[in-house]
Amino acid sequence: METRIITRKELYDLVCAKPLTKLAAEYFISISGLRKLCHEKKIPLPPNGHWSKLKFGKPSALLVLPEDYTGTLEINLDGIKLIKNSDSLEGQLKQNSKDFEVTTDLPVKVPQRLTNPDPLIVTTINYHDAIKRRKYGDNHPYPDRTNVLSIDVSGDSAARAYRIMDTVIKMLQARKFDIKIKYFDKTIAVTGNEEVAIRLREKYRVSAEKDKWGGRQFESTGKLVFIVGDYPKKEIQDGLVLLETKISSIIAYIEADAERSRKWRIEAEERRKLQEAKRKIEQEIREQQEQESLKFKDLFLDATRLHQANIMREYIRTIETNAIMTPELKKWIVWANKKADWYDPLINEDDPILNDDYKMSIFKELLKEWQ
């Protein structure tokens, strides 16, 4: 993996151009590690309220980079603590939400009334209204669930849930996200190739009362929970403060989950490419071994044939030297020499009866007969 080296001046320019939370997310390092590095390198950070002032068009002065620094000018970002566990990620996301509140130029408050709702909110309201109007045993078709958001709340909390989800949708759209419905009942926020599941539900508790069959019933609590992601998932819920005040946290978690998914996808693609390259190299090695094996086999067979052809010639010369020459023997000697030339890999004389296939198979057949 390539080492990430930057200079002290480059890091100063970065912290002056972007909030630490964004830099930490881009370089996948912890904010605390980035702050500590700036302190060690005597790199001044923007003053408190700097990004908020810029948002409203107010001037905000930056401190110049001190020149009395005597340490190393190169910085290895790989040496900074990475975001590896859920605790550090949790802290990162909390800081992201704070930074989001002061740097975004969009409202993060939920209105008291639902105005100009997103079309998905409208279809969701119409669906739930149709469900309420439908009576048990009704022969009419079940209401169409197309383009219905993942909202599961009681009737008393419905209006509030619609306003919260409508605000989140508009904020996400302003942050270049698309909102889509998948598999008829799953709401996802989409940015690029990344999909983040989102859902708004109400917390229920077991009622002390039982139904007519003696089973437990559930009753609403009025407390809402916004769920981000699938595995792992993050729940932002009503507590001492209401969910309406945590829109920035919701958006920050969605963006962080999308970024986590993007990095995982990139790393997975890199692993796939490495595995594919490794497989290709192994395949090339196997092919080279197979080709080399075939070439060596041919070498061995040619050497064996040459050796056998020379044995034949030596035998023919011995017969020619020691035997009484007759017309039949002269004819046999001519025939035998031609067969030796046919079998010799350096001559490969044509034979009117036997083709090249016999050169490989003839002795196999003889061996079978001997067995």
C-alpha positions as CSV (number, residue, x, y, z in Angstrom):
1,M,0.0,0.0,0.0
2,E,1.3,3.5,-0.9
3,T,2.6,5.5,2.1
4,R,0.7,8.8,2.6
5,I,3.3,11.6,2.9
6,I,2.5,15.3,3.0
7,T,4.5,18.4,4.1
8,R,3.8,20.6,7.1
9,K,2.8,23.4,4.8
10,E,0.4,21.1,2.9
11,L,-1.3,20.1,6.1
12,Y,-1.6,23.7,7.2
13,D,-3.3,24.5,3.9
14,L,-5.7,21.6,4.4
15,V,-6.8,22.6,7.9
16,C,-7.3,26.1,6.7
17,A,-9.5,24.9,3.8
18,K,-11.7,22.3,5.5
19,P,-13.0,21.5,9.0
20,L,-11.0,18.7,10.8
21,T,-14.0,16.4,10.6
22,K,-14.0,16.5,6.9
23,L,-10.2,16.0,6.7
24,A,-10.4,13.1,9.1
25,A,-13.1,11.5,7.0
26,E,-11.3,12.0,3.8
27,Y,-8.0,10.6,5.1
28,F,-9.7,8.0,7.3
29,I,-7.9,9.1,10.5
30,S,-9.1,10.1,13.9
31,I,-9.8,13.7,14.7
32,S,-7.8,13.4,18.0
33,G,-4.8,12.2,16.1
34,L,-5.1,15.0,13.6
35,R,-5.3,17.6,16.4
36,K,-2.3,16.1,18.1
37,L,-0.3,16.2,14.9
38,C,-1.1,19.8,14.3
39,H,-0.1,20.7,17.9
40,E,3.2,18.8,17.5
41,K,4.0,20.5,14.1
42,K,3.0,23.9,15.5
43,I,0.2,24.2,12.9
44,P,-2.4,26.7,14.1
45,L,-6.1,25.6,13.7
46,P,-8.9,28.0,12.7
47,P,-10.4,29.8,15.7
48,N,-13.7,28.8,17.3
49,G,-16.6,29.9,15.2
50,H,-14.5,30.3,12.1
51,W,-16.7,28.0,9.8
52,S,-19.9,29.5,11.2
53,K,-18.7,33.0,10.4
54,L,-17.8,32.0,6.9
55,K,-21.3,30.5,6.5
56,F,-22.9,33.8,7.2
57,G,-20.4,35.8,5.1
58,K,-18.5,37.3,8.0
59,P,-14.7,37.7,8.0
60,S,-12.6,35.4,10.1
61,A,-8.8,35.7,10.4
62,L,-6.5,32.7,10.3
63,L,-3.2,32.5,12.1
64,V,-0.1,32.3,9.9
65,L,2.1,29.3,10.0
66,P,5.0,29.8,12.5
67,E,8.4,29.8,10.9
68,D,10.3,29.0,14.1
69,Y,9.5,25.3,13.8
70,T,12.6,23.1,13.8
71,G,11.2,19.6,13.5
72,T,10.7,17.4,10.4
73,L,8.7,19.0,7.6
74,E,7.4,15.7,6.1
75,I,4.4,14.0,7.8
76,N,3.4,10.3,7.4
77,L,-0.4,10.2,7.7
78,D,-0.2,6.4,8.1
79,G,1.3,7.0,11.6
80,I,-1.9,8.7,12.8
81,K,-4.4,6.6,14.7
82,L,-6.9,5.1,12.3
83,I,-10.7,4.8,12.9
84,K,-10.9,1.1,13.6
85,N,-13.4,0.3,16.3
86,S,-17.0,1.3,17.0
87,D,-16.0,3.6,19.9
88,S,-13.7,5.8,17.8
89,L,-16.2,5.8,15.0
90,E,-18.9,6.9,17.5
91,G,-16.8,9.8,18.6
92,Q,-16.0,10.7,15.0
93,L,-19.7,10.8,14.1
94,K,-20.6,12.9,17.1
95,Q,-18.0,15.4,16.0
96,N,-19.3,15.2,12.4
97,S,-22.8,16.2,13.5
98,K,-21.4,19.2,15.5
99,D,-19.4,20.3,12.5
100,F,-22.4,19.7,10.2
101,E,-24.5,22.1,12.3
102,V,-22.1,25.0,12.0
103,T,-20.9,24.5,8.5
104,T,-24.1,23.6,6.6
105,D,-26.1,26.4,5.0
106,L,-29.3,24.4,5.3
107,P,-31.9,24.4,8.1
108,V,-31.7,21.5,10.4
109,K,-34.9,22.1,12.4
110,V,-38.2,20.2,12.0
111,P,-41.1,22.6,11.3
112,Q,-44.2,22.7,13.5
113,R,-46.4,22.0,10.4
114,L,-45.9,19.8,7.4
115,T,-45.6,22.2,4.4
116,N,-44.8,21.3,0.8
117,P,-44.1,17.7,1.7
118,D,-41.9,15.5,-0.5
119,P,-43.9,13.2,-2.9
120,L,-42.8,10.2,-1.0
121,I,-44.3,11.6,2.2
122,V,-47.6,12.2,0.3
123,T,-47.8,8.6,-1.0
124,T,-46.9,7.3,2.5
125,I,-49.7,9.3,4.2
126,N,-52.2,8.2,1.5
127,Y,-51.2,4.6,2.0
128,H,-51.6,4.7,5.8
129,D,-54.9,6.5,5.5
130,A,-56.1,3.9,3.2
131,I,-55.1,1.2,5.6
132,K,-57.1,2.9,8.4
133,R,-60.2,3.1,6.2
134,R,-60.0,-0.5,5.1
135,K,-62.1,-2.7,7.4
136,Y,-61.4,-6.3,8.4
137,G,-62.9,-8.7,5.8
138,D,-63.2,-5.9,3.2
139,N,-63.3,-7.4,-0.3
140,H,-61.6,-4.3,-1.8
141,P,-58.0,-4.8,-3.0
142,Y,-55.3,-4.1,-0.4
143,P,-53.8,-0.6,-0.8
144,D,-50.9,-0.2,-3.1
145,R,-47.6,0.0,-1.2
146,T,-45.6,1.5,-4.1
147,N,-43.4,4.4,-3.0
148,V,-44.2,4.1,0.7
149,L,-41.5,5.1,3.2
150,S,-40.3,2.8,6.0
151,I,-42.3,4.5,8.8
152,D,-43.9,2.4,11.6
153,V,-45.6,4.5,14.2
154,S,-49.0,4.7,15.9
155,G,-51.6,7.1,14.8
156,D,-50.8,9.6,17.6
157,S,-47.2,9.9,16.4
158,A,-47.8,9.8,12.7
159,A,-47.9,13.6,12.1
160,R,-44.7,14.1,14.0
161,A,-43.0,11.2,12.2
162,Y,-44.0,12.6,8.8
163,R,-42.5,16.0,9.6
164,I,-39.2,14.4,10.8
165,M,-38.9,12.1,7.8
166,D,-39.8,15.0,5.4
167,T,-37.1,17.1,6.9
168,V,-34.5,14.3,6.7
169,I,-35.4,13.7,3.1
170,K,-35.1,17.3,2.1
171,M,-31.8,17.6,3.9
172,L,-30.4,14.5,2.2
173,Q,-31.6,15.7,-1.2
174,A,-29.8,19.0,-0.6
175,R,-26.7,16.9,0.2
176,K,-26.9,15.2,-3.2
177,F,-28.7,12.0,-2.0
178,D,-31.5,10.3,-3.8
179,I,-34.3,8.6,-1.8
180,K,-35.6,5.4,-3.2
181,I,-37.9,2.6,-2.2
182,K,-36.5,-0.9,-2.5
183,Y,-38.4,-4.2,-2.3
184,F,-41.6,-2.2,-1.6
185,D,-40.8,-1.8,2.1
186,K,-37.2,-0.6,2.4
187,T,-36.2,3.1,2.2
188,I,-32.7,3.8,1.1
189,A,-30.6,7.0,0.7
190,V,-28.5,6.7,-2.4
191,T,-25.3,8.6,-3.2
192,G,-23.2,7.5,-6.1
193,N,-22.9,3.7,-5.8
194,E,-23.7,3.6,-2.1
195,E,-27.0,2.8,-0.5
196,V,-27.9,3.5,3.2
197,A,-31.1,2.0,4.7
198,I,-33.1,4.5,6.7
199,R,-36.2,3.8,8.8
200,L,-38.4,5.6,11.4
201,R,-40.3,3.7,13.9
202,E,-41.9,4.0,17.3
203,K,-40.8,2.2,20.5
204,Y,-43.5,0.0,21.9
205,R,-43.9,-1.7,25.3
206,V,-45.8,-4.7,26.5
207,S,-49.2,-3.7,27.8
208,A,-50.5,-5.0,31.1
209,E,-53.8,-5.9,29.4
210,K,-54.2,-9.1,27.4
211,D,-56.3,-9.8,24.4
212,K,-59.3,-12.0,24.4
213,W,-57.1,-15.0,23.7
214,G,-54.8,-14.2,26.7
215,G,-51.9,-12.9,24.6
216,R,-49.9,-9.8,25.4
217,Q,-50.6,-6.6,23.6
218,F,-48.3,-3.8,22.7
219,E,-48.9,-0.2,23.4
220,S,-47.2,2.9,22.0
221,T,-44.8,5.0,24.0
222,G,-44.7,8.1,21.7
223,K,-40.9,7.8,21.6
224,L,-39.5,7.7,18.0
225,V,-36.3,6.0,16.8
226,F,-34.5,6.8,13.6
227,I,-32.5,3.8,12.3
228,V,-29.5,4.3,9.9
229,G,-28.0,1.3,8.1
230,D,-28.5,-2.4,8.3
231,Y,-25.4,-4.2,9.6
232,P,-24.2,-2.5,11.6
233,K,-27.1,-0.2,12.3
234,K,-27.3,3.0,14.3
235,E,-30.3,4.1,16.3
236,I,-30.9,7.8,17.1
237,Q,-33.9,8.1,19.4
238,D,-35.9,10.4,21.7
239,G,-34.3,10.9,25.0
240,L,-33.8,13.9,27.2
241,V,-34.1,15.8,24.0
242,L,-36.5,15.0,21.1
243,L,-35.5,13.5,17.8
244,E,-36.4,16.8,16.1
245,T,-33.2,18.3,17.5
246,K,-31.0,15.5,16.2
247,I,-31.5,15.9,12.5
248,S,-27.8,16.9,12.1
249,S,-26.7,13.7,13.8
250,I,-29.0,11.7,11.6
251,I,-27.6,13.3,8.4
252,A,-24.0,12.8,9.8
253,Y,-24.6,9.2,10.5
254,I,-26.1,8.6,7.0
255,E,-23.2,10.3,5.3
256,A,-20.7,8.4,7.5
257,D,-22.4,5.1,6.7
258,A,-22.3,5.9,3.0
259,E,-18.6,6.7,3.3
260,R,-17.9,3.5,5.2
261,S,-19.7,1.6,2.5
262,R,-17.7,3.4,-0.2
263,K,-14.4,2.6,1.4
264,W,-15.4,-1.0,2.0
265,R,-16.4,-1.3,-1.6
266,I,-13.1,0.2,-2.8
267,E,-11.1,-2.1,-0.5
268,A,-13.2,-5.1,-1.7
269,E,-12.5,-4.1,-5.3
270,E,-8.8,-3.8,-4.5
271,R,-8.8,-7.2,-2.9
272,R,-10.7,-8.6,-5.9
273,K,-8.1,-7.2,-8.3
274,L,-5.2,-8.5,-6.2
275,Q,-6.8,-12.0,-6.1
276,E,-7.5,-11.8,-9.8
277,A,-3.9,-10.8,-10.5
278,K,-2.7,-13.6,-8.2
279,R,-5.0,-16.1,-10.0
280,K,-3.7,-14.9,-13.4
281,I,-0.1,-15.2,-12.3
282,E,-0.8,-18.7,-11.0
283,Q,-2.6,-19.6,-14.2
284,E,0.3,-18.3,-16.3
285,I,2.7,-20.4,-14.2
286,R,0.6,-23.5,-14.7
287,E,0.5,-22.9,-18.4
288,Q,4.2,-22.4,-18.6
289,Q,4.8,-25.5,-16.6
290,E,2.5,-27.5,-18.9
291,Q,4.2,-26.1,-22.0
292,E,7.6,-26.8,-20.5
293,S,6.5,-30.3,-19.6
294,L,5.3,-31.0,-23.1
295,K,8.5,-29.7,-24.6
296,F,10.6,-31.8,-22.3
297,K,8.4,-34.8,-23.1
298,D,9.0,-34.3,-26.8
299,L,12.7,-33.9,-26.1
300,F,12.8,-37.2,-24.2
301,L,10.8,-39.0,-26.8
302,D,13.0,-37.7,-29.7
303,A,16.1,-38.7,-27.8
304,T,14.6,-42.1,-27.1
305,R,13.7,-42.6,-30.7
306,L,17.1,-41.5,-31.9
307,H,18.7,-44.0,-29.5
308,Q,16.4,-46.8,-30.7
309,A,17.1,-45.9,-34.3
310,N,20.8,-46.2,-33.7
311,I,20.3,-49.5,-32.0
312,M,18.4,-50.7,-35.1
313,R,21.2,-49.5,-37.4
314,E,23.9,-51.2,-35.3
315,Y,21.8,-54.4,-35.4
316,I,21.4,-54.1,-39.2
317,R,25.2,-53.6,-39.6
318,T,25.9,-56.7,-37.4
319,I,23.6,-58.8,-39.6
320,E,25.1,-57.4,-42.8
321,T,28.6,-58.1,-41.5
322,N,28.2,-61.6,-40.1
323,A,25.3,-63.2,-42.2
324,I,25.6,-64.9,-45.5
325,M,24.3,-62.4,-48.1
326,T,21.3,-63.6,-50.0
327,P,18.8,-61.8,-52.2
328,E,16.2,-62.0,-49.4
329,L,18.7,-60.6,-46.9
330,K,19.7,-57.7,-49.2
331,K,16.0,-56.9,-49.6
332,W,15.5,-57.0,-45.8
333,I,18.6,-54.8,-45.1
334,V,17.2,-52.1,-47.5
335,W,13.8,-52.3,-45.8
336,A,15.3,-52.2,-42.3
337,N,17.4,-49.1,-43.0
338,K,14.4,-47.3,-44.4
339,K,12.4,-48.2,-41.3
340,A,15.3,-46.9,-39.1
341,D,15.3,-43.6,-41.1
342,W,11.5,-43.4,-40.7
343,Y,11.8,-43.8,-36.9
344,D,14.9,-41.5,-36.6
345,P,13.6,-38.0,-35.4
346,L,16.4,-36.3,-37.3
347,I,15.5,-37.8,-40.6
348,N,11.8,-38.7,-40.4
349,E,11.8,-40.5,-43.7
350,D,8.3,-41.0,-45.1
351,D,6.9,-44.5,-45.0
352,P,4.3,-45.7,-47.6
353,I,2.5,-47.8,-45.0
354,L,3.1,-46.4,-41.4
355,N,2.3,-42.8,-40.5
356,D,3.8,-40.8,-37.6
357,D,1.2,-42.0,-35.1
358,Y,2.8,-45.4,-35.2
359,K,6.0,-43.9,-33.9
360,M,4.3,-43.2,-30.6
361,S,2.0,-46.2,-30.4
362,I,3.8,-49.1,-31.9
363,F,5.9,-50.0,-28.8
364,K,2.9,-49.5,-26.5
365,E,1.1,-52.2,-28.5
366,L,4.1,-54.5,-28.2
367,L,4.3,-54.0,-24.5
368,K,0.7,-54.9,-24.2
369,E,1.3,-58.1,-26.1
370,W,4.3,-59.0,-23.9
371,Q,2.2,-58.5,-20.8
